[in-house]
Amino acid sequence: MTRTAPTDWRAHLGLWREALDELSRRKLRTGLTLLGLIFGIGAIVAMQAVGEGSKREALKLVQGLGLNNLIVEARSFDADTLRENRSRSLGLGVADARAALATVPGAQEFAAEKRIKTHAAFSASGAGDAQISGVTPGYFELAALTVGEGRALTPADEDALAAVVVLGYQAARALFPDGKAAGQAVKLNHAWFEVVGVLADRDLSADKFEGVQLGLESNRAFVPLSTARARFRFQPMEDEVDRFWLRIDDPARIAVAARVADAVLDQRHGGIEDTSLVVPAQLYRQHQETQRIFQIVMAAIAGVSLLVGGIGIMNIMLANVLERRREIGLLRALGARQRDVIAQFLRETFVICVLGALLGVLFGALLAYLIATGAGWQVAWAPLPIFLATALCALIGLAFGVYPARQAAQLDPIAALRAE
């Protein structure tokens, strides 16, 4: 132990080594004290990494639906209910989309989709199980789909009833294993189409988001909606379209636009609830609320762990003071000041905190990846929360180490030297 203040960096380094040596003499006690800090910091780091990763992945998933979009979908019914509904409602159609576009505040454009019952999809190179969808030209933009090869469908294709198709990434790989799909011919059910484009792979980590199906476009063949009506068969009383997107110019108007759209559809369909309205922005907020609850629970667990760790630090330091009373008394008798004794014990406390923080960060990283692997979530790192967690650990440790350090400094030198 050193009784005088250091004058250079070598002396400073020596003091820290002494602190580390003192703790290493009591390995079991020090290790048990570190556990609380490790678990607390680990929980904070894991919570941050998983929470940030989940937030980014949720945003990526919901972007596939469009944060500025409203999505109206036709509902399915059994034959008897459908027949009864059709007496008052013609089902979902393009006319509904146009009415919503003209009525809903902030509506900019719409895109519609009709899914076709598919019996066969093959080419000269291979076969697949791709499903056919008839879509309007704006579908790809509103559904946030990008074309990786060739081009998308155009209004000219819609007007001319063109026999052209855009394949999803998975469908193109199945039908054209050699990777050359653009310009080739593919047969969908009984009709031949020319491939004019292939969608880029979105590589989504989940096929659902808050109950809404995602990623189906990867194994689809998209043809102009007018062409689908002309070339494929439909069942009696079937909806003209299965769903349509409506883009709103301002995200702040989404809630109002959703209420107006719901009222328009209710009026046009005679009060029959044969459609459902999906608001991606609300789904994203709902997901974030779930994440906040998860983070609050994890923060509470981390806080309790850090508190236990702090109590452990106080416990070990008080035990050290009792064990080293004669040593403290000797230092005081040789001229060590109270602040020298306080500084010495706080250095030991700080060493415990630093070790706990570093090991906690490593444990948290491992825990984050284990949670992500088991739950299928993503991990993302932000330096600031990790730094704040480490600083919090140091502050808690030092706060709990102050009392034992002051107790040591206030020992009466004579009484301490007489202690057995």
N, C-alpha and C positions, 0 to 999 in steps of 0.2 A: 504494500500500500504506500501511496505517496502523500506527504503532508504539506508540500508547498505547491503553489500554482505553477503550471508549466510556463516556460519562457520561449519555447520554440516548438516546431511541429513534431520533432522527435519526442519531446516530452509529452505532447498531446497524444501521440500514437502509443507511447508507453502506458499512459493512463487507461486508454481503451483496451489495450491488451490485458492489463491487470483485471479490468472489469470482466472480460471474456474468460480469463483464467478462473476467477472466483466462481462464475456460473458453471464452468465445466467441471469443477470439483463436486458439484451436486447435480449430476446429469439427470437422474430420475426426476427429481423435484423440478428442475428447469424444464424438462420435456413435458411433464404433465401440465405445467403452467402455460407452455406454448400451445397446447391443444386448443384451448378456448379461443386464442387469437387466430390460429390457423383456420378453425371452423368458421369463425365470424368473417374473416377476410375472404375465405374461400366462397362462402355463401354470397357475399356482396359481388365478388368478381363473376361468379357463375350466373347470378341473377342479371347482371349488366350484360354479359355476353349473350346469353340466351334471349333476354328481352330485346336487345338491339337487333339481333339476328332475326327474331320473330317479327319485329316491326318492319324491317326491310323486306322480308319475304312476303309479309301480308300486303305491303304496298305493291310489290311486284305482281302478286296474284290478282289484286283488285284492279290493277291497271289493265289487266286483260278484259275486265268488264267495263272499264272507263269510269273514272271518278266523276266526270261531268255528264254521265249518261243516266237515263232512266231506261229500264228494260221491262217491257210488257210481254208476258208469256201466256199462251193459251193453256187452260187447264184440261185435264183428261177426265172423262166420265164414262160410265158404263152405257150400253146401248139405250136402255130405257130412259135414263136421265138425260142423255144427249138428245134424244128425240123430243123430250119435253122442253128442254132448253131452246131447241131450234124453233119452237113455236113463237118465241119472243125475241130470240137473238140469232143473228146469222153467223156468230162466231167471230174470231179475230181475223181482220183483213187489212189490206193496204189502205182502204178507206179510213180505218180507225187511225192509222199512223198519220195520214194526211190531216185528219181532223185535229189530232193532238198537236201536230206541227203548227197548224193555224191558230190554235187556241191557247196552248200552254205558254205562259210568259217566259221569254228567253230561249224558246226552242229554235234551234238553228237548222237542223237537218235530221233525217231519219234513215234507217236502213232496216229491211225486213228479211226474214229467213223462213223457208219452208223445207222441212226435212222430208225426204222421199224414202219410202220403203224400198230398200235395195236388195235385189236378189243375186246380182252378179256384178263383179268388177274385175276386168282382166284386160291385158294387153298382149302384144306379141312376145313380150319378155317375161311376163309373170302374171300372177293373180293375187288378189287381196280381198280383204273384208271391208274396204272403205265404204262409208255411207254417203249418200248423195244429199246435197242441200242446194236448193234454189235460193239465190240471194240477189238483192239489188246492188248496184255498183258501189254504193257508199258503205257497204257492209264491212269491208276490210279495214277501212280507216276508223270507223266507230268501234269495232271490236279490237282495235290495236293490234292488227295482224300485218306483218310485213312480208313482202314477196322477196324471196331469196334468189329466185331464178325466173326469168321471163317477166311477165306483167300481170297486173290484176285485171279483173273484169271492168269494162267501161260502159258508159251509157249507150254507145253505139252497138255493143253486143246485146244489150237489153232491147233496144229498139228493133234490131234485125233478127231477133230470136236465134242468135248465132249458136252453133253447136260447138262451143268452146268450154273448157273446164280449167279451173285452178285446183291443183292437188295440195293437200296437206303434206307435211314433211314425211310422216310415217307412211301415208298412202303412196307417195311417190317412190319411196324405197321398196315397198312391197311390189308395186306394179312394174317398176323399172330398176331392177337390182344393179344395173350397170351405171346408174346415176344420171342417165341422159333422158330426161322426161320431156323437156320443152320441145314442141314441134311434133311429138309422137301422137299416135292415135290410141284411145282407150275406149273400151265398150262398157257402158254403164247400163245395167239391165238389158234392154233390147236395142239401145241407141249408141251410135259411135260419136265420139267427141275428140276434138283436137286439144291437146294440152298446151295452154299458153303461158302457164306460170306454176311455180311451186313455192309454197309458203316456207319461210324460215322457221327453224325449230325454236320454240320459245323455252324449252327445257324447264317446265314448271316442276316444282318439288312436290306438289300436291294436286290431286284431281278434283278437289272440292275446296270451296272457301265459304265458311259459314252456311253450309248446306247447299250452296249453288255449284252446279257441275262446271268444271273447267277442263280445258285441254282437249275437248272433243274434236276441235278443228284439225288436229294433227292427223287424224285418220278419216278425213272427209274429202269429198270431191265437190267443189263448188261450181255450179252452172248458173247462168242468168235465170232469174226468177221467171221471166216470160217464157224462156225456153223450157223450163221445168213444167210449166202449166201446159205447154203445147205438146210435149213429148212423153210425159209420164201420166200414169193413171192415178186417180185419187178416189178415196172411199166416199160414199154418199154422206152428206152432212159434215164432212171434214172441214176444219178451219182452213181458210185461204192461206194464212201464214201461221207459223207456230210461235213466232215472237218477233218483236221489232225493237230497235234501239232508238232513243230520242236524245239527241245531244242538247244540253243546256249551256248557254254562253257563260254563266257565272256560277261557280260552285255555291255561292251564298244563296242562290235562288233555288237550289235543288229541292228543299223541303216544300216550298210554295208550289213549285212546278209539279211535284209528286201529287200533292193534294188536288191540283187542277186536273192533271191527267187522270187521276182516279175518278173524279167527278164526270169528266167527259166520257170515259169508257162506261161508267155506270149508266149514264143517260142513253148512250148509243146502243147499249145491250139490254135495255128495258129492265134494269135492276137485277139482271141475272149475273151472278158472280162466276163467270166462266173465264176470267182472266186473273192473273196475279201480277203485282207490280214489284219489281226488284230495284232497290236504290243502292248501288254499290258504295256510295259515300257513307250511307248509314251502316252498311255491313262492316266497312272499315272502322268506323267509330265503335261499333259493337265489339269488334275484335280488340281494339285498343283498350276498351274498358275491361275486358277480360284479362288482358295483359297487365293492366294497372293493379287489378286485384291480386294477381299472381305476384307482382313485384312488392306489394304491400306485405303480403304474407312472408315472402322471402326476406324482406327488410326487417320484419319483426324477429324472425328467427336469427338473422345475422346480429341484430342489436342485442338479443339475449346472450348469444355466444360471446360477443365482445364484452358484455358486462361481466359474464362469468370469467372471461379471460382477465379482465381488469381486477376482479376480486382475487383471482389466482396470483396475479402479480403482487398485490398488496400482501397476500398471505406469505408468499415466499420471501418477500423483502422483510417482513416483520420477523419471520423465522431466522433470517440471516442476521438481523440486528441482535436477536437474543443469543445466537450462537457466537457472535463476534464482539460481545460486550467488552471483554478484556482487551481485545485488539483496538477497539474504539477508544477505550480509556487510555491505552498507551499512546495512541496518536494525539489525543487531547493533551496528555501530560507533556508530550514532546513539543507542543506548540501549535498543533493543527487547529484551525479555526472551525467554527460551526459550519460556515459555508463550504469549507473544504470537505467536511464529512458529508454534507447534503449533496454536493456535486458528485462525490464518489458513488453514492448509492443511486443517484439519478442516472449516472452513466450505465450502471448495471441494468437499471430498469430500461433504459433506452436500447441497450443491446438486445434484451429480450423482445422488445417491441419490434425492432428491425428484423430480427430472425423470424418472429411470428408473421410479420407482414410479407416477407419474401416467400416463406414456405406457404403462406395462405394464398398468395397470388398463383403459385404453381399448383396448389391443390384446387383452387377455383377454376383454373384453365382446364385441368383434367376433368373436374366435375362437369364443367360446361359441355365438353365434348361427349362425355358419357350420357348426359341428359339429351343432347342433340341427337346422338346416335339412337338412343332408345325411343325417343318421341318423334324422330324424323324431322326435327327442327333445324334451323340454321344458326350458326354462331358468327357474331360480328363483334369487333373490338373497338372501343373508344378509349383513348388514353386518359382523358380527364377523370372519368369515374374511378378508374383503377388508382390513379394518383390520389384522389380524394379519399378513397378507402384506406390506402396506406397511411396517409396523413392522419386520418381519424383513429386508426389503430395506435399510432405513435402518441397522439394526444391523450387517448384513454389510458394507455399504459403509464404515461408520465403523470397524469392526474392521480392515478391510484398509487403511484410510487412516491408522491410527495410526502404523504403522512409517515410512512416508515422512515424516509430519509430524515424528516424533522425529529422523529423520535430518537433516531440514532444520534443526531447532532446535539440533542438536549440532555443526553446522558451525563450524569455527574462523573467526572473522570476518576475521583477517588473511589466512589461506589463501584464503578465499572471495573477498576483494577482489583478490587477485593472479591469480585464475583467469581464463583467456581464454575 
